[in-house]
């Protein structure tokens, strides 16, 4: 074997620059800061709206003194912009107890069977005109069982969608038995 006659040499110097990584981090900080400034400039904030019972000409009148749906009002549920939907027309009486199925565990849910001295068309028209005037959206008519029903939806100030349901159980000349339901949808806005 031959001897290798290479003289020892100092190792090659290879320096790795951190500037490419620093440029990426600096660019991310600049983009984030610019979007934060844009957000501060264009932010309009949250405006609170007061809901009052609208005055609807014709149709059924609202019973302003009724406490039939008062048990559905729990602390902070439903929120203030949703609680205005807890109204009933004149000539409405209880036809059963108020039910709070979840009783604070999970999504809010409240319903009460009621009877109104009006036909079901006038009753559904009452809720359609009053709730739509308060910003509710009618998104469904008619139930799977064929009974008349109207479902309204509105986004609450608590970050959830809320649904009000008016479901007719039975109707005869001048009298309608129905259920008022209000619940918090499990999906957030």
Backbone as JSON Lines, residues from 0, in Angstrom:
{"i":0,"aa":"X","n":[0.81,-1.17,0.0],"ca":[0.0,0.0,0.0],"c":[0.86,1.24,0.0]}
{"i":1,"aa":"X","n":[0.34,2.17,-0.64],"ca":[1.07,3.41,-0.73],"c":[0.62,4.37,0.35]}
{"i":2,"aa":"X","n":[1.49,5.19,0.71],"ca":[1.15,6.22,1.69],"c":[0.51,7.4,0.97]}
{"i":3,"aa":"X","n":[-0.43,7.9,1.6],"ca":[-1.08,9.08,1.05],"c":[-0.29,10.29,1.51]}
{"i":4,"aa":"X","n":[0.02,11.1,0.61],"ca":[0.86,12.22,0.96],"c":[0.11,13.54,1.04]}
{"i":5,"aa":"X","n":[-1.16,13.43,1.17],"ca":[-1.91,14.68,1.28],"c":[-1.6,15.33,2.62]}
{"i":6,"aa":"X","n":[-1.37,16.6,2.5],"ca":[-1.15,17.32,3.74],"c":[-2.49,17.63,4.37]}
{"i":7,"aa":"X","n":[-2.52,17.63,5.69],"ca":[-3.79,17.97,6.33],"c":[-4.2,19.41,5.99]}
{"i":8,"aa":"X","n":[-5.5,19.58,5.75],"ca":[-6.04,20.9,5.42],"c":[-7.13,21.24,6.44]}
{"i":9,"aa":"X","n":[-7.32,22.51,6.61],"ca":[-8.4,22.98,7.49],"c":[-9.73,22.63,6.84]}
{"i":10,"aa":"X","n":[-10.72,22.3,7.65],"ca":[-12.01,21.96,7.06],"c":[-12.61,23.15,6.31]}
{"i":11,"aa":"X","n":[-13.4,22.83,5.34],"ca":[-14.08,23.88,4.57],"c":[-15.06,24.61,5.47]}
{"i":12,"aa":"X","n":[-15.11,25.9,5.31],"ca":[-16.04,26.68,6.12],"c":[-17.31,26.88,5.32]}
{"i":13,"aa":"X","n":[-18.39,26.43,5.86],"ca":[-19.7,26.65,5.25],"c":[-20.57,27.3,6.31]}
{"i":14,"aa":"X","n":[-20.93,28.48,6.05],"ca":[-21.81,29.17,6.99],"c":[-23.21,29.2,6.4]}
{"i":15,"aa":"X","n":[-24.17,28.94,7.24],"ca":[-25.56,28.97,6.82],"c":[-26.17,30.27,7.33]}
{"i":16,"aa":"X","n":[-26.72,30.99,6.43],"ca":[-27.3,32.28,6.78],"c":[-28.74,32.09,7.26]}
{"i":17,"aa":"X","n":[-29.11,32.86,8.27],"ca":[-30.5,32.79,8.75],"c":[-31.36,33.86,8.1]}
{"i":18,"aa":"X","n":[-30.77,34.64,7.19],"ca":[-31.53,35.72,6.55],"c":[-32.73,35.22,5.74]}
{"i":19,"aa":"X","n":[-32.68,34.13,5.02],"ca":[-33.9,33.69,4.31],"c":[-35.05,33.4,5.28]}
{"i":20,"aa":"X","n":[-34.75,32.78,6.41],"ca":[-35.8,32.5,7.38],"c":[-36.28,33.8,8.04]}
{"i":21,"aa":"X","n":[-35.35,34.7,8.3],"ca":[-35.71,35.97,8.93],"c":[-36.59,36.8,8.01]}
{"i":22,"aa":"X","n":[-36.33,36.74,6.7],"ca":[-37.16,37.48,5.74],"c":[-38.59,36.96,5.78]}
{"i":23,"aa":"X","n":[-38.77,35.66,5.86],"ca":[-40.11,35.08,5.92],"c":[-40.82,35.53,7.2]}
{"i":24,"aa":"X","n":[-40.14,35.5,8.33],"ca":[-40.75,35.92,9.6],"c":[-41.09,37.41,9.56]}
{"i":25,"aa":"X","n":[-40.17,38.22,9.05],"ca":[-40.42,39.67,8.98],"c":[-41.61,39.95,8.06]}
{"i":26,"aa":"X","n":[-41.68,39.26,6.93],"ca":[-42.81,39.44,6.0],"c":[-44.13,39.05,6.67]}
{"i":27,"aa":"X","n":[-44.14,37.95,7.43],"ca":[-45.36,37.54,8.13],"c":[-45.79,38.58,9.16]}
{"i":28,"aa":"X","n":[-44.84,39.16,9.88],"ca":[-45.16,40.18,10.87],"c":[-45.72,41.42,10.19]}
{"i":29,"aa":"X","n":[-45.14,41.82,9.06],"ca":[-45.62,43.0,8.33],"c":[-47.04,42.77,7.82]}
{"i":30,"aa":"X","n":[-47.31,41.59,7.25],"ca":[-48.66,41.28,6.76],"c":[-49.66,41.27,7.91]}
{"i":31,"aa":"X","n":[-49.32,40.64,9.02],"ca":[-50.21,40.6,10.18],"c":[-50.49,42.0,10.7]}
{"i":32,"aa":"X","n":[-49.44,42.82,10.81],"ca":[-49.62,44.19,11.3],"c":[-50.49,45.0,10.36]}
{"i":33,"aa":"X","n":[-50.33,44.82,9.04],"ca":[-51.15,45.59,8.1],"c":[-52.62,45.19,8.19]}
{"i":34,"aa":"X","n":[-52.91,43.89,8.36],"ca":[-54.3,43.48,8.5],"c":[-54.9,43.96,9.82]}
{"i":35,"aa":"X","n":[-54.1,44.02,10.87],"ca":[-54.6,44.54,12.14],"c":[-54.94,46.03,12.02]}
{"i":36,"aa":"X","n":[-54.12,46.79,11.3],"ca":[-54.4,48.21,11.08],"c":[-55.67,48.37,10.25]}
{"i":37,"aa":"X","n":[-55.81,47.56,9.19],"ca":[-57.02,47.62,8.37],"c":[-58.26,47.29,9.21]}
{"i":38,"aa":"X","n":[-58.16,46.29,10.07],"ca":[-59.27,45.92,10.94],"c":[-59.63,47.05,11.9]}
{"i":39,"aa":"X","n":[-58.65,47.69,12.48],"ca":[-58.92,48.8,13.4],"c":[-59.59,49.96,12.69]}
{"i":40,"aa":"X","n":[-59.17,50.23,11.46],"ca":[-59.74,51.35,10.72],"c":[-61.17,51.06,10.29]}
{"i":41,"aa":"X","n":[-61.43,49.83,9.82],"ca":[-62.74,49.53,9.26],"c":[-63.73,48.93,10.26]}
{"i":42,"aa":"X","n":[-63.32,48.65,11.49],"ca":[-64.2,48.03,12.48],"c":[-65.31,48.99,12.88]}
{"i":43,"aa":"X","n":[-66.54,48.52,12.75],"ca":[-67.69,49.33,13.12],"c":[-68.22,48.97,14.49]}
{"i":44,"aa":"X","n":[-67.68,47.93,15.09],"ca":[-68.12,47.52,16.42],"c":[-69.47,46.82,16.37]}
{"i":45,"aa":"X","n":[-69.9,46.38,17.52],"ca":[-71.18,45.7,17.64],"c":[-72.21,46.74,18.06]}
{"i":46,"aa":"X","n":[-73.26,46.82,17.3],"ca":[-74.33,47.74,17.65],"c":[-75.46,46.95,18.29]}
{"i":47,"aa":"X","n":[-75.92,47.44,19.39],"ca":[-77.03,46.76,20.04],"c":[-78.34,47.34,19.53]}
{"i":48,"aa":"X","n":[-79.27,46.46,19.28],"ca":[-80.57,46.89,18.81],"c":[-81.61,46.59,19.88]}
{"i":49,"aa":"X","n":[-82.52,47.49,20.02],"ca":[-83.61,47.24,20.95],"c":[-84.78,46.7,20.15]}
{"i":50,"aa":"X","n":[-85.39,45.69,20.69],"ca":[-86.54,45.12,20.0],"c":[-87.8,45.55,20.73]}
{"i":51,"aa":"X","n":[-88.69,46.04,19.98],"ca":[-89.99,46.4,20.53],"c":[-91.03,45.64,19.73]}
{"i":52,"aa":"X","n":[-92.17,45.48,20.33],"ca":[-93.25,44.79,19.62],"c":[-93.74,45.72,18.52]}
{"i":53,"aa":"X","n":[-93.67,45.26,17.27],"ca":[-94.09,46.12,16.18],"c":[-95.61,46.28,16.17]}
{"i":54,"aa":"X","n":[-96.03,47.38,15.63],"ca":[-97.46,47.63,15.46],"c":[-97.83,47.2,14.06]}
{"i":55,"aa":"X","n":[-98.56,46.1,13.97],"ca":[-98.98,45.57,12.68],"c":[-100.45,45.89,12.51]}
{"i":56,"aa":"X","n":[-100.77,46.56,11.41],"ca":[-102.15,46.95,11.14],"c":[-102.9,45.76,10.57]}
{"i":57,"aa":"X","n":[-104.05,45.47,11.13],"ca":[-104.85,44.34,10.7],"c":[-104.36,43.08,11.38]}
{"i":58,"aa":"X","n":[-105.12,42.04,11.33],"ca":[-104.72,40.78,11.96],"c":[-104.93,40.81,13.46]}
{"i":59,"aa":"X","n":[-104.29,39.9,14.15],"ca":[-104.43,39.77,15.6],"c":[-103.56,40.79,16.32]}
{"i":60,"aa":"X","n":[-104.05,41.25,17.46],"ca":[-103.28,42.19,18.28],"c":[-102.43,41.41,19.29]}
{"i":61,"aa":"X","n":[-101.36,42.04,19.76],"ca":[-100.48,41.42,20.74],"c":[-101.01,41.66,22.15]}
{"i":62,"aa":"X","n":[-101.0,40.62,22.97],"ca":[-101.38,40.74,24.38],"c":[-100.13,41.17,25.15]}
{"i":63,"aa":"X","n":[-99.98,42.49,25.35],"ca":[-98.79,43.04,25.99],"c":[-98.67,42.67,27.46]}
{"i":64,"aa":"X","n":[-99.77,42.27,28.09],"ca":[-99.73,41.95,29.52],"c":[-99.6,40.46,29.8]}
{"i":65,"aa":"X","n":[-99.54,39.66,28.76],"ca":[-99.5,38.21,28.94],"c":[-98.15,37.76,29.5]}
{"i":66,"aa":"X","n":[-98.22,36.87,30.46],"ca":[-97.02,36.25,31.02],"c":[-96.92,34.78,30.67]}
{"i":67,"aa":"X","n":[-97.66,34.36,29.63],"ca":[-97.7,32.94,29.27],"c":[-96.33,32.38,28.89]}
{"i":68,"aa":"X","n":[-95.49,33.2,28.27],"ca":[-94.17,32.73,27.85],"c":[-93.05,33.24,28.76]}
{"i":69,"aa":"X","n":[-93.42,33.89,29.86],"ca":[-92.41,34.39,30.8],"c":[-91.51,33.29,31.36]}
{"i":70,"aa":"X","n":[-92.02,32.08,31.62],"ca":[-91.13,31.03,32.12],"c":[-90.02,30.64,31.13]}
{"i":71,"aa":"X","n":[-90.18,30.97,29.87],"ca":[-89.13,30.68,28.89],"c":[-87.95,31.64,29.02]}
{"i":72,"aa":"X","n":[-88.14,32.75,29.7],"ca":[-87.06,33.73,29.89],"c":[-86.23,33.32,31.09]}
{"i":73,"aa":"X","n":[-85.04,32.79,30.83],"ca":[-84.1,32.38,31.87],"c":[-82.97,33.42,31.91]}
{"i":74,"aa":"X","n":[-82.13,33.4,32.94],"ca":[-81.01,34.36,32.97],"c":[-80.13,34.21,31.72]}
{"i":75,"aa":"X","n":[-80.05,35.27,30.94],"ca":[-79.26,35.35,29.7],"c":[-79.73,34.43,28.59]}
{"i":76,"aa":"X","n":[-80.85,33.76,28.75],"ca":[-81.4,32.9,27.7],"c":[-82.9,33.1,27.61]}
{"i":77,"aa":"X","n":[-83.41,33.42,26.48],"ca":[-82.69,33.83,25.3],"c":[-82.1,35.22,25.47]}
{"i":78,"aa":"X","n":[-81.1,35.58,24.63],"ca":[-80.5,36.92,24.75],"c":[-81.51,38.01,24.42]}
{"i":79,"aa":"X","n":[-81.17,39.23,24.76],"ca":[-82.09,40.37,24.63],"c":[-82.63,40.54,23.21]}
{"i":80,"aa":"X","n":[-81.8,40.33,22.18],"ca":[-82.31,40.55,20.82],"c":[-83.19,39.4,20.34]}
{"i":81,"aa":"X","n":[-83.32,38.35,21.13],"ca":[-84.18,37.21,20.79],"c":[-85.44,37.2,21.65]}
{"i":82,"aa":"X","n":[-85.34,37.71,22.87],"ca":[-86.44,37.64,23.84],"c":[-87.7,38.37,23.37]}
{"i":83,"aa":"X","n":[-87.58,39.29,22.42],"ca":[-88.75,39.98,21.89],"c":[-89.74,39.05,21.21]}
{"i":84,"aa":"X","n":[-89.29,37.85,20.85],"ca":[-90.16,36.89,20.17],"c":[-91.11,36.2,21.15]}
{"i":85,"aa":"X","n":[-90.93,36.41,22.44],"ca":[-91.79,35.77,23.45],"c":[-93.07,36.58,23.59]}
{"i":86,"aa":"X","n":[-93.9,36.52,22.58],"ca":[-95.17,37.26,22.58],"c":[-96.29,36.36,22.09]}
{"i":87,"aa":"X","n":[-97.49,36.7,22.51],"ca":[-98.67,35.93,22.1],"c":[-99.78,36.9,21.7]}
{"i":88,"aa":"X","n":[-100.7,36.46,20.84],"ca":[-101.81,37.33,20.47],"c":[-102.89,37.37,21.56]}
{"i":89,"aa":"X","n":[-103.7,38.39,21.49],"ca":[-104.84,38.53,22.41],"c":[-105.74,37.3,22.24]}
{"i":90,"aa":"X","n":[-106.29,36.82,23.34],"ca":[-107.18,35.66,23.3],"c":[-106.44,34.34,23.42]}
{"i":91,"aa":"X","n":[-105.19,34.39,23.89],"ca":[-104.4,33.17,24.05],"c":[-104.39,32.76,25.51]}
{"i":92,"aa":"X","n":[-104.53,31.45,25.75],"ca":[-104.48,30.93,27.12],"c":[-103.63,29.66,27.13]}
{"i":93,"aa":"X","n":[-103.15,29.3,28.3],"ca":[-102.3,28.11,28.43],"c":[-103.11,26.85,28.22]}
{"i":94,"aa":"X","n":[-102.48,25.88,27.61],"ca":[-103.11,24.58,27.38],"c":[-102.18,23.48,27.9]}
{"i":95,"aa":"X","n":[-101.3,23.87,28.83],"ca":[-100.33,22.95,29.4],"c":[-99.2,23.75,30.02]}
{"i":96,"aa":"X","n":[-98.31,23.07,30.72],"ca":[-97.21,23.74,31.41],"c":[-96.06,24.04,30.46]}
{"i":97,"aa":"X","n":[-95.26,25.04,30.82],"ca":[-94.05,25.36,30.08],"c":[-93.02,24.26,30.32]}
{"i":98,"aa":"X","n":[-92.38,23.83,29.26],"ca":[-91.37,22.77,29.36],"c":[-90.0,23.33,28.98]}
{"i":99,"aa":"X","n":[-89.01,23.06,29.82],"ca":[-87.62,23.39,29.54],"c":[-86.84,22.08,29.55]}
{"i":100,"aa":"X","n":[-86.85,21.35,28.43],"ca":[-86.27,20.0,28.42],"c":[-84.82,19.91,28.88]}
{"i":101,"aa":"X","n":[-83.98,20.87,28.49],"ca":[-82.57,20.78,28.85],"c":[-82.28,21.39,30.22]}
{"i":102,"aa":"X","n":[-83.16,22.23,30.71],"ca":[-83.04,22.87,32.03],"c":[-81.63,23.37,32.3]}
{"i":103,"aa":"X","n":[-81.05,24.05,31.31],"ca":[-79.73,24.63,31.49],"c":[-78.59,23.73,31.08]}
{"i":104,"aa":"X","n":[-78.86,22.48,30.74],"ca":[-77.79,21.56,30.32],"c":[-77.81,21.47,28.8]}
{"i":105,"aa":"X","n":[-76.83,22.04,28.16],"ca":[-76.77,21.99,26.7],"c":[-77.52,23.14,26.07]}
{"i":106,"aa":"X","n":[-77.98,22.94,24.86],"ca":[-78.67,23.98,24.12],"c":[-79.99,24.32,24.81]}
{"i":107,"aa":"X","n":[-80.33,25.6,24.77],"ca":[-81.58,26.09,25.36],"c":[-82.76,25.62,24.51]}
{"i":108,"aa":"X","n":[-83.84,25.21,25.19],"ca":[-85.04,24.74,24.51],"c":[-86.22,25.0,25.44]}
{"i":109,"aa":"X","n":[-87.26,25.63,24.92],"ca":[-88.47,25.9,25.72],"c":[-89.69,25.8,24.81]}
{"i":110,"aa":"X","n":[-90.73,25.15,25.32],"ca":[-91.98,25.12,24.55],"c":[-93.17,25.12,25.51]}
{"i":111,"aa":"X","n":[-94.31,25.59,24.97],"ca":[-95.54,25.64,25.76],"c":[-96.74,25.44,24.85]}
{"i":112,"aa":"X","n":[-97.62,24.51,25.23],"ca":[-98.87,24.35,24.47],"c":[-99.84,25.48,24.83]}
{"i":113,"aa":"X","n":[-100.45,26.06,23.81],"ca":[-101.36,27.2,24.01],"c":[-102.61,27.01,23.15]}
{"i":114,"aa":"X","n":[-103.63,27.79,23.47],"ca":[-104.86,27.83,22.68],"c":[-105.2,29.29,22.43]}
{"i":115,"aa":"X","n":[-105.57,29.6,21.19],"ca":[-105.91,30.98,20.82],"c":[-107.28,30.99,20.17]}
{"i":116,"aa":"X","n":[-108.03,32.01,20.5],"ca":[-109.37,32.15,19.91],"c":[-109.25,32.84,18.55]}
{"i":117,"aa":"X","n":[-108.67,32.13,17.59],"ca":[-108.54,32.59,16.2],"c":[-108.24,31.36,15.35]}
{"i":118,"aa":"X","n":[-108.46,31.47,14.05],"ca":[-108.14,30.33,13.19],"c":[-106.63,30.25,12.99]}
{"i":119,"aa":"X","n":[-106.15,29.09,12.53],"ca":[-104.7,28.89,12.46],"c":[-104.04,29.8,11.41]}
{"i":120,"aa":"X","n":[-104.77,30.17,10.37],"ca":[-104.21,31.08,9.36],"c":[-103.91,32.44,9.95]}
{"i":121,"aa":"X","n":[-104.84,32.95,10.78],"ca":[-104.63,34.24,11.43],"c":[-103.47,34.15,12.43]}
{"i":122,"aa":"X","n":[-103.38,33.01,13.13],"ca":[-102.3,32.83,14.1],"c":[-100.93,32.8,13.41]}
{"i":123,"aa":"X","n":[-100.8,32.0,12.35],"ca":[-99.53,31.93,11.63],"c":[-99.19,33.27,10.97]}
{"i":124,"aa":"X","n":[-100.2,33.96,10.48],"ca":[-99.99,35.29,9.9],"c":[-99.54,36.3,10.94]}
{"i":125,"aa":"X","n":[-100.08,36.18,12.16],"ca":[-99.67,37.06,13.26],"c":[-98.18,36.92,13.52]}
{"i":126,"aa":"X","n":[-97.72,35.68,13.68],"ca":[-96.3,35.47,13.96],"c":[-95.42,35.84,12.77]}
{"i":127,"aa":"X","n":[-95.88,35.57,11.57],"ca":[-95.07,35.93,10.4],"c":[-94.87,37.45,10.33]}
{"i":128,"aa":"X","n":[-95.94,38.2,10.48],"ca":[-95.82,39.66,10.37],"c":[-95.02,40.25,11.54]}
{"i":129,"aa":"X","n":[-95.26,39.77,12.76],"ca":[-94.57,40.34,13.91],"c":[-93.09,39.94,13.96]}
{"i":130,"aa":"X","n":[-92.8,38.67,13.74],"ca":[-91.41,38.23,13.85],"c":[-90.56,38.76,12.69]}
{"i":131,"aa":"X","n":[-91.11,38.79,11.49],"ca":[-90.35,39.35,10.37],"c":[-90.08,40.84,10.59]}
{"i":132,"aa":"X","n":[-91.01,41.56,11.23],"ca":[-90.78,42.97,11.53],"c":[-89.66,43.14,12.56]}
{"i":133,"aa":"X","n":[-89.38,42.09,13.35],"ca":[-88.3,42.15,14.33],"c":[-87.01,41.52,13.81]}
{"i":134,"aa":"X","n":[-86.95,41.23,12.53],"ca":[-85.72,40.72,11.93],"c":[-85.59,39.21,11.86]}
{"i":135,"aa":"X","n":[-86.67,38.49,12.14],"ca":[-86.64,37.03,12.05],"c":[-86.88,36.62,10.6]}
{"i":136,"aa":"X","n":[-86.32,35.5,10.21],"ca":[-86.46,34.99,8.86],"c":[-87.32,33.73,8.87]}
{"i":137,"aa":"X","n":[-88.42,33.75,8.12],"ca":[-89.26,32.56,7.97],"c":[-88.53,31.61,7.02]}
{"i":138,"aa":"X","n":[-88.08,30.44,7.53],"ca":[-87.32,29.54,6.68],"c":[-88.0,28.21,6.42]}
{"i":139,"aa":"X","n":[-89.16,27.95,7.07],"ca":[-89.85,26.69,6.81],"c":[-91.33,26.84,7.13]}
{"i":140,"aa":"X","n":[-92.13,26.22,6.27],"ca":[-93.58,26.16,6.49],"c":[-94.02,24.72,6.35]}
{"i":141,"aa":"X","n":[-94.88,24.28,7.26],"ca":[-95.42,22.93,7.18],"c":[-94.53,21.93,7.88]}
{"i":142,"aa":"X","n":[-95.13,21.03,8.63],"ca":[-94.4,20.01,9.38],"c":[-94.42,18.7,8.63]}
{"i":143,"aa":"X","n":[-93.58,17.78,9.03],"ca":[-93.52,16.46,8.4],"c":[-94.81,15.69,8.59]}
{"i":144,"aa":"X","n":[-95.54,15.98,9.68],"ca":[-96.8,15.28,9.93],"c":[-97.98,15.92,9.21]}
{"i":145,"aa":"X","n":[-97.73,16.96,8.4],"ca":[-98.8,17.59,7.64],"c":[-99.53,18.7,8.37]}
{"i":146,"aa":"X","n":[-99.22,18.94,9.63],"ca":[-99.86,20.01,10.4],"c":[-99.25,21.36,10.0]}
{"i":147,"aa":"X","n":[-100.04,22.44,10.06],"ca":[-99.48,23.75,9.76],"c":[-98.4,24.13,10.77]}
{"i":148,"aa":"X","n":[-97.29,24.65,10.26],"ca":[-96.18,25.04,11.11],"c":[-95.37,26.13,10.42]}
{"i":149,"aa":"X","n":[-94.83,27.05,11.2],"ca":[-93.91,28.06,10.69],"c":[-92.67,28.07,11.59]}
{"i":150,"aa":"X","n":[-91.49,28.08,10.95],"ca":[-90.23,28.14,11.68],"c":[-89.49,29.39,11.26]}
{"i":151,"aa":"X","n":[-89.04,30.15,12.26],"ca":[-88.34,31.4,12.05],"c":[-86.94,31.29,12.64]}
{"i":152,"aa":"X","n":[-85.98,31.97,12.04],"ca":[-84.6,31.91,12.52],"c":[-84.01,33.31,12.59]}
{"i":153,"aa":"X","n":[-83.17,33.52,13.61],"ca":[-82.48,34.8,13.78],"c":[-81.17,34.56,14.51]}
{"i":154,"aa":"X","n":[-80.16,35.33,14.18],"ca":[-78.89,35.19,14.89],"c":[-78.96,36.0,16.18]}
{"i":155,"aa":"X","n":[-78.55,35.37,17.27],"ca":[-78.59,36.01,18.57],"c":[-77.3,36.72,18.89]}
{"i":156,"aa":"X","n":[-77.35,37.63,19.83],"ca":[-76.16,38.36,20.25],"c":[-75.2,37.47,21.03]}
{"i":157,"aa":"X","n":[-75.61,36.23,21.31],"ca":[-74.76,35.28,22.03],"c":[-73.91,34.43,21.08]}
{"i":158,"aa":"X","n":[-74.03,34.67,19.77],"ca":[-73.23,33.92,18.8],"c":[-73.9,32.67,18.26]}
{"i":159,"aa":"X","n":[-75.16,32.43,18.6],"ca":[-75.88,31.26,18.12],"c":[-77.08,31.69,17.29]}
{"i":160,"aa":"X","n":[-77.53,30.78,16.43],"ca":[-78.8,30.98,15.75],"c":[-79.91,30.52,16.69]}
{"i":161,"aa":"X","n":[-81.03,31.21,16.64],"ca":[-82.2,30.86,17.45],"c":[-83.36,30.57,16.51]}
{"i":162,"aa":"X","n":[-84.21,29.64,16.91],"ca":[-85.36,29.23,16.1],"c":[-86.62,29.35,16.94]}
{"i":163,"aa":"X","n":[-87.65,29.95,16.36],"ca":[-88.99,29.99,16.96],"c":[-89.89,29.17,16.06]}
{"i":164,"aa":"X","n":[-90.63,28.25,16.67],"ca":[-91.55,27.41,15.92],"c":[-92.97,27.57,16.42]}
{"i":165,"aa":"X","n":[-93.9,27.74,15.51],"ca":[-95.33,27.79,15.8],"c":[-95.94,26.59,15.11]}
{"i":166,"aa":"X","n":[-96.38,25.61,15.9],"ca":[-96.9,24.36,15.35],"c":[-98.34,24.18,15.77]}
{"i":167,"aa":"X","n":[-99.23,24.11,14.8],"ca":[-100.67,23.92,15.06],"c":[-100.9,22.44,15.36]}
{"i":168,"aa":"X","n":[-101.55,22.18,16.5],"ca":[-101.89,20.79,16.86],"c":[-103.29,20.43,16.37]}
{"i":169,"aa":"X","n":[-104.22,21.37,16.55],"ca":[-105.58,21.15,16.06],"c":[-106.25,22.51,15.89]}
{"i":170,"aa":"X","n":[-107.27,22.54,15.05],"ca":[-107.97,23.78,14.8],"c":[-109.42,23.49,14.49]}
{"i":171,"aa":"X","n":[-110.27,24.3,15.09],"ca":[-111.7,24.23,14.77],"c":[-112.15,25.66,14.51]}
{"i":172,"aa":"X","n":[-113.39,25.85,14.22],"ca":[-113.87,27.19,13.89],"c":[-113.61,28.15,15.04]}
{"i":173,"aa":"X","n":[-112.71,29.1,14.81],"ca":[-112.46,30.15,15.79],"c":[-111.53,29.77,16.93]}
{"i":174,"aa":"X","n":[-111.01,28.56,16.99],"ca":[-110.1,28.17,18.07],"c":[-108.96,27.32,17.49]}
{"i":175,"aa":"X","n":[-107.74,27.62,17.93],"ca":[-106.57,26.87,17.47],"c":[-105.74,26.45,18.67]}
{"i":176,"aa":"X","n":[-105.44,25.16,18.75],"ca":[-104.5,24.65,19.76],"c":[-103.16,24.51,19.07]}
{"i":177,"aa":"X","n":[-102.12,25.07,19.69],"ca":[-100.82,25.12,19.05],"c":[-99.7,25.1,20.09]}
{"i":178,"aa":"X","n":[-98.48,24.95,19.63],"ca":[-97.32,24.93,20.52],"c":[-96.34,26.01,20.09]}
{"i":179,"aa":"X","n":[-95.92,26.81,21.05],"ca":[-94.86,27.8,20.85],"c":[-93.55,27.15,21.29]}
{"i":180,"aa":"X","n":[-92.55,27.15,20.41],"ca":[-91.25,26.56,20.73],"c":[-90.17,27.58,20.4]}
{"i":181,"aa":"X","n":[-89.2,27.71,21.29],"ca":[-88.03,28.53,21.02],"c":[-86.81,27.74,21.47]}
{"i":182,"aa":"X","n":[-85.81,27.68,20.6],"ca":[-84.61,26.93,20.97],"c":[-83.38,27.52,20.32]}
{"i":183,"aa":"X","n":[-82.25,27.22,20.97],"ca":[-80.94,27.65,20.49],"c":[-80.4,26.57,19.56]}
{"i":184,"aa":"X","n":[-80.11,26.98,18.34],"ca":[-79.55,26.02,17.39],"c":[-78.14,25.65,17.85]}
{"i":185,"aa":"X","n":[-77.74,24.42,17.63],"ca":[-76.43,23.98,18.11],"c":[-75.28,24.51,17.29]}
{"i":186,"aa":"X","n":[-75.55,25.14,16.14],"ca":[-74.49,25.7,15.31],"c":[-74.27,27.16,15.65]}
{"i":187,"aa":"X","n":[-73.01,27.57,15.65],"ca":[-72.71,28.97,15.88],"c":[-72.81,29.74,14.58]}
{"i":188,"aa":"X","n":[-72.84,31.03,14.7],"ca":[-72.96,31.91,13.53],"c":[-71.66,31.91,12.77]}
